[in-house]
């Protein structure tokens, strides 16, 4: 499972928009042995990205930090 802390920028009933910034992972992730945050850091090194995600039942407000997690197979 790859996990990354993201910030909610917009919330609607069936969709949320999250901002992934240029963060670095822990030493294990940076060495390819952790949860995958280091992969995100390398991909997003120069510019934060906002992505739209379908959601159900998330009770959150714009500005909150949440953890985005998905299987490695989705990333590949």
ZAVODREN-306060 format. One record per atom (N, C-alpha, C, O): residue number from 1; residue in three letters; chain; atom name; x, y, z. Coordinates in Angstrom, 2 decimals. Layout:
residues N
R  NUM  ALA  A  CA  X  Y  Z
...
This chain:
residues 76
R  1  UNK  A  N  0.85  -1.18  0.00
R  1  UNK  A  CA  0.00  0.00  0.00
R  1  UNK  A  C  0.89  1.24  0.00
R  1  UNK  A  O  1.83  1.34  0.79
R  2  UNK  A  N  0.60  2.17  -0.88
R  2  UNK  A  CA  1.30  3.44  -0.92
R  2  UNK  A  C  0.43  4.47  -0.21
R  2  UNK  A  O  -0.77  4.58  -0.48
R  3  UNK  A  N  1.04  5.22  0.69
R  3  UNK  A  CA  0.31  6.23  1.46
R  3  UNK  A  C  0.99  7.58  1.32
R  3  UNK  A  O  2.21  7.67  1.26
R  4  UNK  A  N  0.17  8.63  1.26
R  4  UNK  A  CA  0.69  9.99  1.17
R  4  UNK  A  C  -0.28  10.92  1.88
R  4  UNK  A  O  -1.49  10.84  1.67
R  5  UNK  A  N  0.24  11.81  2.71
R  5  UNK  A  CA  -0.59  12.84  3.33
R  5  UNK  A  C  -0.90  13.89  2.28
R  5  UNK  A  O  0.00  14.38  1.59
R  6  UNK  A  N  -2.17  14.24  2.17
R  6  UNK  A  CA  -2.61  15.22  1.17
R  6  UNK  A  C  -3.53  16.22  1.86
R  6  UNK  A  O  -4.06  15.96  2.94
R  7  UNK  A  N  -3.72  17.37  1.23
R  7  UNK  A  CA  -4.62  18.39  1.76
R  7  UNK  A  C  -5.87  18.46  0.90
R  7  UNK  A  O  -5.78  18.52  -0.32
R  8  UNK  A  N  -7.03  18.47  1.55
R  8  UNK  A  CA  -8.29  18.64  0.82
R  8  UNK  A  C  -8.41  20.09  0.39
R  8  UNK  A  O  -8.27  21.00  1.20
R  9  UNK  A  N  -8.66  20.31  -0.90
R  9  UNK  A  CA  -8.82  21.68  -1.36
R  9  UNK  A  C  -10.27  21.99  -1.71
R  9  UNK  A  O  -10.67  23.16  -1.73
R  10  UNK  A  N  -11.06  20.96  -1.99
R  10  UNK  A  CA  -12.48  21.16  -2.31
R  10  UNK  A  C  -13.22  19.86  -2.01
R  10  UNK  A  O  -12.71  18.78  -2.29
R  11  UNK  A  N  -14.42  19.98  -1.45
R  11  UNK  A  CA  -15.22  18.81  -1.11
R  11  UNK  A  C  -16.63  18.98  -1.65
R  11  UNK  A  O  -17.26  20.02  -1.44
R  12  UNK  A  N  -17.13  17.97  -2.34
R  12  UNK  A  CA  -18.51  17.91  -2.78
R  12  UNK  A  C  -19.09  16.58  -2.32
R  12  UNK  A  O  -18.38  15.76  -1.73
R  13  UNK  A  N  -20.37  16.35  -2.58
R  13  UNK  A  CA  -21.02  15.16  -2.06
R  13  UNK  A  C  -20.41  13.86  -2.58
R  13  UNK  A  O  -20.37  12.87  -1.84
R  14  UNK  A  N  -19.95  13.83  -3.82
R  14  UNK  A  CA  -19.41  12.58  -4.37
R  14  UNK  A  C  -17.97  12.69  -4.85
R  14  UNK  A  O  -17.42  11.71  -5.36
R  15  UNK  A  N  -17.34  13.84  -4.69
R  15  UNK  A  CA  -15.97  14.04  -5.13
R  15  UNK  A  C  -15.21  14.92  -4.15
R  15  UNK  A  O  -15.79  15.77  -3.47
R  16  UNK  A  N  -13.91  14.69  -4.08
R  16  UNK  A  CA  -13.02  15.60  -3.35
R  16  UNK  A  C  -11.83  15.90  -4.24
R  16  UNK  A  O  -11.47  15.10  -5.11
R  17  UNK  A  N  -11.23  17.05  -4.04
R  17  UNK  A  CA  -10.02  17.43  -4.73
R  17  UNK  A  C  -8.93  17.53  -3.69
R  17  UNK  A  O  -9.10  18.19  -2.66
R  18  UNK  A  N  -7.79  16.88  -3.93
R  18  UNK  A  CA  -6.69  16.89  -2.97
R  18  UNK  A  C  -5.44  17.43  -3.63
R  18  UNK  A  O  -5.22  17.27  -4.83
R  19  UNK  A  N  -4.61  18.08  -2.83
R  19  UNK  A  CA  -3.33  18.62  -3.31
R  19  UNK  A  C  -2.21  17.75  -2.77
R  19  UNK  A  O  -2.07  17.56  -1.56
R  20  UNK  A  N  -1.42  17.23  -3.69
R  20  UNK  A  CA  -0.22  16.49  -3.33
R  20  UNK  A  C  0.94  17.42  -3.55
R  20  UNK  A  O  1.15  17.90  -4.67
R  21  UNK  A  N  1.69  17.68  -2.51
R  21  UNK  A  CA  2.80  18.61  -2.62
R  21  UNK  A  C  4.12  17.89  -2.73
R  21  UNK  A  O  4.18  16.66  -2.72
R  22  UNK  A  N  5.16  18.65  -2.83
R  22  UNK  A  CA  6.49  18.07  -2.92
R  22  UNK  A  C  7.01  17.82  -1.51
R  22  UNK  A  O  7.66  18.68  -0.91
R  23  UNK  A  N  6.71  16.65  -1.01
R  23  UNK  A  CA  7.15  16.25  0.32
R  23  UNK  A  C  8.18  15.15  0.15
R  23  UNK  A  O  8.18  14.45  -0.87
R  24  UNK  A  N  9.03  14.99  1.12
R  24  UNK  A  CA  9.96  13.87  1.04
R  24  UNK  A  C  9.46  12.76  1.92
R  24  UNK  A  O  8.78  12.99  2.92
R  25  UNK  A  N  9.80  11.55  1.56
R  25  UNK  A  CA  9.40  10.40  2.34
R  25  UNK  A  C  10.42  10.14  3.44
R  25  UNK  A  O  11.41  10.86  3.55
R  26  UNK  A  N  10.17  9.14  4.22
R  26  UNK  A  CA  11.14  8.76  5.24
R  26  UNK  A  C  12.33  8.09  4.55
R  26  UNK  A  O  12.30  7.86  3.34
R  27  UNK  A  N  13.37  7.80  5.30
R  27  UNK  A  CA  14.57  7.21  4.72
R  27  UNK  A  C  14.26  5.88  4.05
R  27  UNK  A  O  14.79  5.59  2.98
R  28  UNK  A  N  13.40  5.06  4.67
R  28  UNK  A  CA  13.04  3.77  4.07
R  28  UNK  A  C  12.36  3.95  2.72
R  28  UNK  A  O  12.67  3.24  1.77
R  29  UNK  A  N  11.42  4.90  2.63
R  29  UNK  A  CA  10.72  5.15  1.36
R  29  UNK  A  C  11.69  5.68  0.31
R  29  UNK  A  O  11.64  5.27  -0.85
R  30  UNK  A  N  12.55  6.59  0.71
R  30  UNK  A  CA  13.51  7.15  -0.23
R  30  UNK  A  C  14.43  6.07  -0.78
R  30  UNK  A  O  14.96  6.21  -1.89
R  31  UNK  A  N  14.62  4.99  -0.02
R  31  UNK  A  CA  15.46  3.88  -0.46
R  31  UNK  A  C  14.64  2.77  -1.12
R  31  UNK  A  O  15.18  1.71  -1.44
R  32  UNK  A  N  13.33  3.01  -1.35
R  32  UNK  A  CA  12.49  2.02  -2.01
R  32  UNK  A  C  12.05  0.87  -1.12
R  32  UNK  A  O  11.67  -0.18  -1.62
R  33  UNK  A  N  12.11  1.06  0.20
R  33  UNK  A  CA  11.77  -0.02  1.12
R  33  UNK  A  C  10.62  0.32  2.05
R  33  UNK  A  O  10.37  -0.42  3.00
R  34  UNK  A  N  9.92  1.41  1.81
R  34  UNK  A  CA  8.86  1.83  2.72
R  34  UNK  A  C  7.50  1.82  2.06
R  34  UNK  A  O  7.24  0.99  1.19
R  35  UNK  A  N  6.64  2.74  2.48
R  35  UNK  A  CA  5.24  2.77  2.02
R  35  UNK  A  C  5.08  3.41  0.64
R  35  UNK  A  O  4.02  3.24  0.03
R  36  UNK  A  N  6.06  4.11  0.15
R  36  UNK  A  CA  5.96  4.71  -1.18
R  36  UNK  A  C  5.91  6.22  -1.21
R  36  UNK  A  O  5.85  6.80  -2.30
R  37  UNK  A  N  5.94  6.88  -0.08
R  37  UNK  A  CA  5.89  8.34  -0.07
R  37  UNK  A  C  7.08  8.94  -0.82
R  37  UNK  A  O  6.96  10.01  -1.41
R  38  UNK  A  N  8.21  8.26  -0.81
R  38  UNK  A  CA  9.38  8.74  -1.53
R  38  UNK  A  C  9.14  8.79  -3.03
R  38  UNK  A  O  9.67  9.66  -3.72
R  39  UNK  A  N  8.32  7.86  -3.54
R  39  UNK  A  CA  7.97  7.86  -4.96
R  39  UNK  A  C  7.20  9.13  -5.30
R  39  UNK  A  O  7.47  9.78  -6.31
R  40  UNK  A  N  6.23  9.49  -4.45
R  40  UNK  A  CA  5.47  10.72  -4.64
R  40  UNK  A  C  6.40  11.93  -4.61
R  40  UNK  A  O  6.27  12.83  -5.43
R  41  UNK  A  N  7.33  11.94  -3.67
R  41  UNK  A  CA  8.23  13.09  -3.54
R  41  UNK  A  C  9.03  13.29  -4.82
R  41  UNK  A  O  9.22  14.42  -5.26
R  42  UNK  A  N  9.49  12.19  -5.43
R  42  UNK  A  CA  10.26  12.31  -6.67
R  42  UNK  A  C  9.38  12.77  -7.82
R  42  UNK  A  O  9.81  13.58  -8.64
R  43  UNK  A  N  8.15  12.28  -7.89
R  43  UNK  A  CA  7.25  12.66  -8.97
R  43  UNK  A  C  6.80  14.12  -8.87
R  43  UNK  A  O  6.63  14.79  -9.89
R  44  UNK  A  N  6.63  14.60  -7.65
R  44  UNK  A  CA  6.06  15.93  -7.44
R  44  UNK  A  C  7.10  16.93  -6.96
R  44  UNK  A  O  6.76  17.91  -6.30
R  45  UNK  A  N  8.33  16.70  -7.28
R  45  UNK  A  CA  9.43  17.52  -6.78
R  45  UNK  A  C  9.29  18.99  -7.15
R  45  UNK  A  O  9.66  19.85  -6.35
R  46  UNK  A  N  8.78  19.28  -8.33
R  46  UNK  A  CA  8.80  20.66  -8.81
R  46  UNK  A  C  7.48  21.40  -8.65
R  46  UNK  A  O  7.48  22.63  -8.53
R  47  UNK  A  N  6.36  20.71  -8.66
R  47  UNK  A  CA  5.08  21.41  -8.66
R  47  UNK  A  C  4.01  20.57  -7.97
R  47  UNK  A  O  3.84  19.40  -8.32
R  48  UNK  A  N  3.29  21.15  -7.00
R  48  UNK  A  CA  2.17  20.41  -6.40
R  48  UNK  A  C  1.11  20.09  -7.45
R  48  UNK  A  O  0.96  20.82  -8.44
R  49  UNK  A  N  0.38  19.02  -7.24
R  49  UNK  A  CA  -0.64  18.57  -8.17
R  49  UNK  A  C  -1.96  18.47  -7.43
R  49  UNK  A  O  -2.00  18.02  -6.29
R  50  UNK  A  N  -3.06  18.88  -8.08
R  50  UNK  A  CA  -4.40  18.71  -7.51
R  50  UNK  A  C  -5.10  17.64  -8.32
R  50  UNK  A  O  -5.16  17.72  -9.55
R  51  UNK  A  N  -5.63  16.61  -7.63
R  51  UNK  A  CA  -6.35  15.54  -8.32
R  51  UNK  A  C  -7.76  15.41  -7.77
R  51  UNK  A  O  -8.02  15.72  -6.61
R  52  UNK  A  N  -8.64  14.93  -8.61
R  52  UNK  A  CA  -10.05  14.71  -8.25
R  52  UNK  A  C  -10.23  13.24  -7.93
R  52  UNK  A  O  -9.77  12.37  -8.68
R  53  UNK  A  N  -10.92  12.95  -6.83
R  53  UNK  A  CA  -11.13  11.57  -6.40
R  53  UNK  A  C  -12.59  11.38  -6.04
R  53  UNK  A  O  -13.18  12.21  -5.35
R  54  UNK  A  N  -13.17  10.29  -6.51
R  54  UNK  A  CA  -14.54  9.94  -6.10
R  54  UNK  A  C  -14.49  9.54  -4.62
R  54  UNK  A  O  -13.53  8.91  -4.18
R  55  UNK  A  N  -15.52  9.90  -3.88
R  55  UNK  A  CA  -15.54  9.54  -2.46
R  55  UNK  A  C  -16.96  9.28  -2.00
R  55  UNK  A  O  -17.92  9.76  -2.60
R  56  UNK  A  N  -17.07  8.52  -0.94
R  56  UNK  A  CA  -18.37  8.25  -0.32
R  56  UNK  A  C  -18.20  8.33  1.18
R  56  UNK  A  O  -17.38  7.62  1.76
R  57  UNK  A  N  -18.98  9.17  1.80
R  57  UNK  A  CA  -19.03  9.21  3.26
R  57  UNK  A  C  -17.89  9.91  3.97
R  57  UNK  A  O  -17.77  9.80  5.19
R  58  UNK  A  N  -17.05  10.61  3.26
R  58  UNK  A  CA  -15.96  11.33  3.91
R  58  UNK  A  C  -16.53  12.58  4.58
R  58  UNK  A  O  -17.17  13.40  3.93
R  59  UNK  A  N  -16.28  12.71  5.86
R  59  UNK  A  CA  -16.75  13.88  6.58
R  59  UNK  A  C  -15.53  14.76  6.86
R  59  UNK  A  O  -14.89  14.63  7.91
R  60  UNK  A  N  -15.23  15.62  5.93
R  60  UNK  A  CA  -14.05  16.47  6.06
R  60  UNK  A  C  -14.33  17.82  5.43
R  60  UNK  A  O  -15.30  17.99  4.69
R  61  UNK  A  N  -13.47  18.77  5.74
R  61  UNK  A  CA  -13.60  20.14  5.25
R  61  UNK  A  C  -12.36  20.51  4.44
R  61  UNK  A  O  -11.28  19.98  4.69
R  62  UNK  A  N  -12.51  21.43  3.48
R  62  UNK  A  CA  -11.33  21.91  2.76
R  62  UNK  A  C  -10.30  22.44  3.74
R  62  UNK  A  O  -10.63  23.10  4.73
R  63  UNK  A  N  -9.04  22.16  3.45
R  63  UNK  A  CA  -7.95  22.57  4.32
R  63  UNK  A  C  -7.44  21.47  5.22
R  63  UNK  A  O  -6.30  21.53  5.68
R  64  UNK  A  N  -8.27  20.46  5.48
R  64  UNK  A  CA  -7.85  19.36  6.33
R  64  UNK  A  C  -6.83  18.48  5.62
R  64  UNK  A  O  -6.85  18.35  4.40
R  65  UNK  A  N  -5.95  17.89  6.41
R  65  UNK  A  CA  -5.00  16.92  5.90
R  65  UNK  A  C  -5.58  15.53  6.10
R  65  UNK  A  O  -6.11  15.22  7.17
R  66  UNK  A  N  -5.48  14.69  5.08
R  66  UNK  A  CA  -5.92  13.30  5.14
R  66  UNK  A  C  -4.84  12.43  4.52
R  66  UNK  A  O  -3.94  12.94  3.86
R  67  UNK  A  N  -4.94  11.13  4.74
R  67  UNK  A  CA  -3.99  10.20  4.14
R  67  UNK  A  C  -4.64  9.51  2.96
R  67  UNK  A  O  -5.69  8.89  3.10
R  68  UNK  A  N  -4.01  9.61  1.81
R  68  UNK  A  CA  -4.46  8.95  0.59
R  68  UNK  A  C  -3.66  7.64  0.50
R  68  UNK  A  O  -2.43  7.66  0.55
R  69  UNK  A  N  -4.36  6.52  0.37
R  69  UNK  A  CA  -3.69  5.23  0.30
R  69  UNK  A  C  -4.30  4.41  -0.83
R  69  UNK  A  O  -5.51  4.38  -1.01
R  70  UNK  A  N  -3.44  3.74  -1.59
R  70  UNK  A  CA  -3.91  2.84  -2.64
R  70  UNK  A  C  -2.87  1.77  -2.90
R  70  UNK  A  O  -1.69  1.97  -2.60
R  71  UNK  A  N  -3.29  0.63  -3.45
R  71  UNK  A  CA  -2.36  -0.46  -3.70
R  71  UNK  A  C  -1.30  -0.08  -4.74
R  71  UNK  A  O  -1.56  0.74  -5.62
R  72  UNK  A  N  -0.13  -0.66  -4.62
R  72  UNK  A  CA  0.96  -0.39  -5.56
R  72  UNK  A  C  0.55  -0.68  -6.99
R  72  UNK  A  O  1.03  -0.01  -7.91
R  73  UNK  A  N  -0.31  -1.66  -7.21
R  73  UNK  A  CA  -0.73  -2.03  -8.57
R  73  UNK  A  C  -1.42  -0.89  -9.27
R  73  UNK  A  O  -1.31  -0.76  -10.49
R  74  UNK  A  N  -2.14  -0.04  -8.54
R  74  UNK  A  CA  -2.82  1.11  -9.15
R  74  UNK  A  C  -1.79  2.10  -9.66
R  74  UNK  A  O  -1.97  2.68  -10.73
R  75  UNK  A  N  -0.71  2.29  -8.90
R  75  UNK  A  CA  0.33  3.23  -9.30
R  75  UNK  A  C  1.07  2.75  -10.54
R  75  UNK  A  O  1.39  3.54  -11.43
R  76  UNK  A  N  1.35  1.46  -10.59
R  76  UNK  A  CA  2.11  0.89  -11.72
R  76  UNK  A  C  1.26  0.90  -12.95
R  76  UNK  A  O  1.71  0.48  -14.01
